[in-house]
Amino acid sequence: MLTQFYLSLYIHQMKRILILIIVLFIAIVTMAYLYFSELKPGKKNNDNALYAVSADASVIFSFQNDKSILDILTSQTLLSELIGENKSLQLSSLYHYLLARPAVNHIADKQNVYISLLPGEENSIDFLYSTQLNAGVSLLQLLNTLKSAGIKTDTVEKLTRLTLPDSSTFFLSVKEHLILLSGSRGLLQTAISMPINRSNKFAEYISSSSKLAKNSMAEVYINFNKLPRLLQTAIPGNLNGNLSIFNHQNAFASLVYNYSADKILFNGTTTLNDLTSYYQLYTSIQAQKITINSILPQNTANYTIYTIADYSTWEKRLRAWFTAQNQLKKLESLLNSIKNKYHLDPEQIFPKYFKNQLITFQLNTGESIGAIALTNGEKLEQLLLDISSTGANEDIKSFKESDLLYCYFGEPFKRFRKPYYVIIDNYMIFANNSSSVQSFLNSYKNNRLLINNPDYINSINQIPNNSGITFFIDFKNSSDIFLRNVHVPYYRHITNEKGLKNYSSFICQLSGEGGEEGKFQTNVLLNRKTTALRIDSLISETDSLETRPLQ
């Protein structure tokens, strides 16, 4: 009997505990539902702002509508130099007459602000701004707040035109909680006519990559699929030569802005969405210390360096890439032909004596040159004698057969089909013209090298010296190339004191993460000239003014 009593008591207690657990579970679920249902409208609005602004954009700048962050960004003169005086004045007006006004700022406080760069009329670049109203704020309340801030509003073709106290004009569209704003009426009309595409991969990428709510002041997102169209506003014609890397690149980048008084620095991640991209060959290999830049002439305008830690492993990836390009059989046939014709095994040449780096670079004259680092240049030179011809200069030779370099290194050397070359100090240097190789030799032998330039040293010291792929542009040495290839307004911006004149270089580093395929750790640097060189420049300009005859 006693046993039955305790058993029934135990069962009774267990029922009470079970009922209590069920009640607590229902309470937790109810609270969670209520909490997240409150968040859902805001989340929906965030999504709408992002999807609306990213539909056709290649570059998006994003920050949180927070006064402390806005104060820092607007005080950053480097950003105004980067985007140009006119766009900087436009952003300044928005800040002073809209975002800095407490009453206006409050209605979108702490919301993410997205600014997309889009091609405008007559080769211009326009901005499209997107954010959202906080919950409970209506369009009528927004318009009344704008009027109370001294902003004139009127309706133009279903858009609201805003005239700020400094007479600058913007066009506004509000749908539910979504706010779209632009200085271009046509751009805004195009944006609001496009349906929100929930399958927008770029928007999904931004949403999953953003760190604005955590520790990031501002971020930049790049859609390389759309980038050629934006670049063509500044560069007439097709993107070719060294700019051809931007053609048909299915990739996204997410970069965090790092505040600095003397440079513009972003770091983050670049993701390749195209499994057949040549750059996939470098995503999972360890970045190497860069040394091949020590041979570059002082008049180098730009370069791209690739590092390969283990060629035999990397070559397997290269062969897979050739297979994807439907070129492997053709290239194997070419190498077999060379083997039979010259009784020379090509596999005992470049695979055996390549070290770990290759480079393509362009001089300020526009000449394109390539180079590879070698383990034993003298031995390689002997092996190449039978498949080479000697020109007017016995030091400079040329290949008798086409595409040999392309067979072993791929895309970077595609343009060097049957180049002239010289081997010196364990480097092979080659170009499509013997005069270009000779130009290199003249600079190299006389120590007229880029590595001796203090501004260049200052730039490369700002970022890690280990990289998988490095893109570099020297603004001064590229001046004539810019003049020939970009529209006049953009050339003026590059050479203007209020633009990029005081900047020495642009560098982008991609370093494979070694794990997940298709991802690079990325550093992007826009570096200012050293103080000493800027002073010398000012002195030189003053001297030229003093000696200039009166008109």
N, C-alpha and C positions, 0 to 999 in steps of 0.2 A: 504493500500500500504506500509506504513511504517513498519507494522508488517511483511509483506512478505519479505521486504528488510532485516530486522534483522534476520529473519529466514534463508534466503538464505546465509547471511554472516556467521551465526552460523554453518550451515552445511558445508560451505566451509572451515572454520577454523578447524572443527572436522576432515574433510578429510585430511587436512595438518598434523594435530597432529597424526592421525592414520597412515599416510604414514611414518611420522618421527619415530613412535614407531616400525613399521615393519622394517624400515631400520636399526635402532639401534639393534633390535633383531637379524637380519641377521648378523650384524657386530659382535655381542657378540658370536653368535654360530660359526661364522667363526674363530674368535680369539681362542675360546675354542678348536675347532677342531685342529687348527694349533699347539696350545700349547700341548695338550695331545697327538697328533701324534708324537711330538718330544719326549715326555716321554715314549711312548709305547715301542720302542726298548729296552730302559734301563729296563723297567719293565719286559719285556719278558725275558731279560737276567737274571735279578734277580730271576725270577721264575725258569728258567732253572738251575741255580746254586743250588738253594734250592732243587728242585725236584731230581736233579742228586745225591746230597750228602745224601739225606734222604731215598733213595730207600730201603736200607738194614741196616740202622743204628739204634742203640739203644740209643746212646748218641751223641749229637752234641753240640760243643762249638762254639759260634758265637760272632763276634765283627766287628766293622766298620774299614775299612782300613784308619785309621787316625793316623798321626804320634804321636800326643799327647797321644792317647789311647794306641798305641803300646809301647811307652816308659814306660808307667805306668805298663802295663802287663808284659813286659820283665824284669822290675826291681823287680817284685814280686817274691821273693825267695820261698814263700809258694807254689805257683803253680808248681814250678819245683820239690819241694819235693813231691807233690801229684802225679805227672805223672811219676816220676823216672828220674834218671840221663841221661839215653840214649835218651829218648824222649825229655827231656829238652834240650839236646845238639842239637838234630835235629831241634827243634823250634828256638833255638838260631841262628843256621846257616841260617835258612830261614829269620829270622829277619835281621841279620847283612848284608847278601849278596844279599837279594832281597828287602824286604819291607823297609829297612832303606835307600836304595839307591834312591835318589830323582828321577832319570830318570826312574827306574823300578817302583817305587811307584806311579809315576804320571799316569801311564797307567791304574791303577785300583784304583786311589785315591777315597776315600769316598764310595767305594763299600763294601757290606757286605762280610765278609770272614766266611766260614763255615768249621769247622774241625770235622769230624765224626770219632768215635772210632769203629773199626771193628775187628773181629777175624782174626788173621794172621796165618802164618805157625808155627808149633811146639809150640802151646799154647801161641803165642805172641799176642799182640794187636797192630794193625797198624793204622796209621792216613790217612785219605783221605781229602785233602784240595780242596775247591771249591770257586771260585769267578768269576768275569767276567771283561772283558776289558771295558774300557770306550768307548763311541760311537766314531767312527772314527778311532779307533786303529786297525791295521791289524795284522795278525800272523807274517808276515815278519818284521813289525816294532817291535813287541815284541821280536823276536829272535835277531834282530840287537841290541836292547837295552840290552838284556842279555849278548851278546858278548862284548859290550862296557863296561859292568860292571865286566868283567874278568871272566865270567862264560862260561865254555866250553860246547858246545852243539853238539850232534850227534844223529843219528837216529837208534833206536833199535826196530825192529818189529812194525813199524808204530807209535812208541812213540818217543818223544824227550827226550833223557837222558841229564840231567843237572849235571855237575860236578863243585861244588863250590870251591872257593880258598882253603878251609880247607879240600878238598878231599871228602867231603860228597856228596852222589849221590841221585838224585831224578829223577822221571819220570814224564813227562809233556804231557798232551793232550789238544789241543785247537780245539773246534768246534764252528764255527761262533764266538760269543763273550764269550762262556763258557770256563773257565779254570779249569782243574782237575789236581791235583798234588799229588804224593804219593812217599814215600820211597820204596814202594813195587810195583814192576812191575806187578806181578800177580793180586794184588788188583786193580790197575788202569785199567788193561785190562778187568777185570770183570766189573768194574764200567762203562766203555765206551761201553761195549757190551749190557748193560741193556737199553732197551728203556725207555724214560722218561714217567712215569706213571702219567697222570694228575688227576687220581682219588686217589692219595696218600693222605690219611687222615692226616698222620703225617706232611707232608709238608704244608697242608692247615692249620693245627693247629699252626705250627710255624709262618706262614705268618700272621695269625690273632692275634697272641700273642706277636709278637716282639715289643720291645720298643727301639731298637737300634737307630732309627732316632730321638728319643725324649730325654730321660734322662738316658739311660742305657749304661754303659761302655762295659759290656760283658754279655752274657746270656748262659745258658745251657738248652738244651731240652732233655727229656728222653722219649723214646718209650718203655714202660714196656713189650709190646708184644715181642720185640726182645731182651730184656735184658738177659734172661736166656742163650741164645747162647753166649753172650759176657762174662758173668760170668763164663761159663764153660771153658773158656780159662785159668782161674785161679783155678777153683774148679773142680776136676775130678768127674765124675759120675753125678747123678741127684741132683738137688737142693732139699734137704729135711730138716727135723728138722725146726729150726727157719728161714732158708733160703727159705722154701717152699712158703713163702708169695710172692716171685717173680715169681712163676710158674703161668702161665695162667692169668696174670693180664692185662686186656685190659684197659690201662690207659696211659695218656700223662702227662708230667710235663713241665712247663715253669718257669725257675728260673733265677733271676737277680743276678749277682755277685756284692758283696759289698766289696770294697777295704778295707783291714785292714792289719796291720803289724804283728798281733799276732794270727790271726785266719782266716779260710776260711769260709765265710758265704754267703749263697744264700737264697733268699726268693722269693716267687711267688705263683703259683697256680698248683695244681694237679687235673686233670679232669678224672673221672672214666667214661669210655665209656660202661661198662658192667652194666646193670641195676640189674643183679643178683649177683653182687659182695657183699661179706659180709661187706666190708668197706662202702657200700652205707648206712648202718644202722647208720653211724656216720656223714653223710654229712650235715644233717639239724638240728642237736642238738647242743645246746650251750656247748662250751668247759668249762671244770671245772678245778679248781686249783688242781694240783697234790700233793698228800700227801702220797700215798701208797709207794713211793720210800724210805720213812724213815725206812722201815722194812728190806730193802735188806742187805744181808750179804756183808762184805767187799770184798769177792772174787767173786762177781757177774761179769760175763763176758758180758752179754747182757740182755736186757729186752724189752718187749713191754707192754705199759700201755694203757688201754682203759678207758675213762670216760663216764659215763651215768648220765645225770642230773635227768631224770625222768624215772624210770624203767617201770612204767605202760604204758607210751606212747611208749617207746622204744620196749617193748615186742611185741606190735602190728606189728612193723616193722620186728622183729625177726620171728614172726609166718609167715609173708608174705615171708620172705627169706626161711624158712623151706618148705613152699608150693612150691616155685620155685625150690627147690632142691628135690622135691618129697619125703620129709621125714616127713611131718607134721602128717599124719595119724599114721605112725609107732611110733613116739615119743608120741603122745596122747595115743596110746594103752599102751605104757610102763608106763606112768604116772598113767593111770587108773588101771593097774595091781598093781602098788605099793600101790595105794589107797585102793584097795580091799584086798590085802594081809596083809597090816600092819595097816589098819583102820586109815590111816594118809593122810591128804590132802596135797600133795606136794605144792599146790599153797599158802599154809600158811607157807611155809619154806623160800626158797630163794627170791621169789618176795616180801615177807613182810619184811625180815631182811637185804636184800642187801642195801648198802649205795649208793655209786656212782662211784666206781673204781674197776677194776680188772687188773691183771697183770700175764704175764708168763715171767719167767726169767731162765737163765742158769748160773750155777756156772763154775768156771775155770776148774773143773773136768769133765765138760760135762753134769752133772746132770741137768735135767729140772724140774722146780718147778712152781706151780701156786698159786695165792692168790686172795682173794676178800675182800673188806672192808665191815664191817657189822655195823648195828646200835645197835644190842644187841647180842653179841657173846654168852653169857651165856644161853639166851633163845633158840637160835638156836641150841646150843649143846644138850640141853635137848630134843628138838624135833627130833634130829637125832639119839637118842639112839637106837630106835627100828629097824632102818634100817642100823645100824653100828655094826661092830665086833671089839673087843678089842684084840690087839696083845700082844707081849711080854712087851711092854711099855704101861701102862694103859693110858698115856696121848695121845698116838697116836692110832687112830682108822682107820678103813677102811670101805668103803661102801659095803653093801651086793649086791646092784643092780648096773648095768652098766649104763653109759651115763646120769646120773642124772645132772651133771654139764653142759654137752653139751645141754641138753634140755632147760636150762634157760639162757645160755650165748653164745651158738653157737661155731663157728669155733675155737677160741683160746683154748678151753678145749677139743677139739676132741680127743687128744692123752691121756687124763686122763679119761679112761673109768671106772675104778673101783679103785680109788686112795686111798692111805693112807692119813690121814689128822690130823691136830691139830688146835684147836681154841684158840687163845691167844690175849688178848688186842684188842678185836673186829676185829680180822682178822682171816680168815680161810686160812691155808697154806696146800697145798696138793702136792703129788708127786706119781709116780708109784712105788717107793720103800720107805719103812719105814726109811731106813738109810738116805735117802735124807732129809726127814722131820726132822730127828734127827740132821743132820748136820746143818739145818737151826736153830733149837732150840739152839744148842750150840753157834752159832754166835750171835743170838738175845739176849739170856740171859746174855752173856758176853760183850755185847755192841760192838762187832766187826762188825761194820756196814759201808756200803759204804758212808753213809751220813757224816761220820766223816773224809772222805778223802778230803783234801784241793783241790786236782785237780778236783774231782767230783763236789764239790761246785762251783769252778771256772767255770766249763763247763755249769752247769745248770743255773748259774746266767747270762750267755751270751744271753739267749733267754727267751721269756715269760714263766711263770710258769703255764699258762692256755693252755690246749691242749685237743683235742678229742682223738687222737692216738699219742703215742710217741714211736719211736724206738731208742734204745741206745746201743752202743758198747763201752766197755772199752778195749783199745788195750792191755794194760799190762795183764789184767786178761784173755784176749782171746788168749794169745800167744800160749798156748799148743793146743787150739782148732784149731787155724790157722795152726799150724805145722802138725796136723793130716789131715787137710781138704783142704789145698791149695798146688799148685805146688811150688816147691822149689824156683824158681826165684821170685815169688810174696811174699813168706814168707820172703825172704831176703830183699825185698823192704820194707816190713812192719817193720822189725826190724833193718833197716840200718839207720845210722846217717844222711845220705843224703836222706833218704826216710821218713817214718812215725814214726821213733823211738821217736822223740821229741813231738809227738802228744799224747794226753791223751785219746781222745774219739771222737766218731761220734754220732751225734744226728739228728734225723729227726722228725719234728712235723707236724701233719696234724690236722687242726682245721676247722670244718664245717663252711661254710659261712652263713648257716642259711636260705639262700634264694634258689638259683637255685640248683636243685638236682645234685649230682655227683661231686661237686666242693669242694676242700679243700684249705684254705690258708696254705702255706707250708713254713717252715723254715728248712734249712739244715746247720748244723754246724760241722766243723772239727776243733777241738780246740787243741792248743798247751799246753804242760805242763807248770805249773807255773814256774817262774824263779828260785825260791828257790829249787824246786824239781830237776830241770835240773842241778843246781850247785851241789846238793847232789849226783846226779848220776855221774857227772864228778869226784867228789872227791872219790867216791866209786871205779870207774874204775881206777883212779890213784893209790889208795891204793892196788888194786888187782895186778896192774902191778909191784908195788914196792915189793910186797911179793911173786911174782911168781918166782920160781926157774929158773936159767939160763939153757938154753938147750945146 
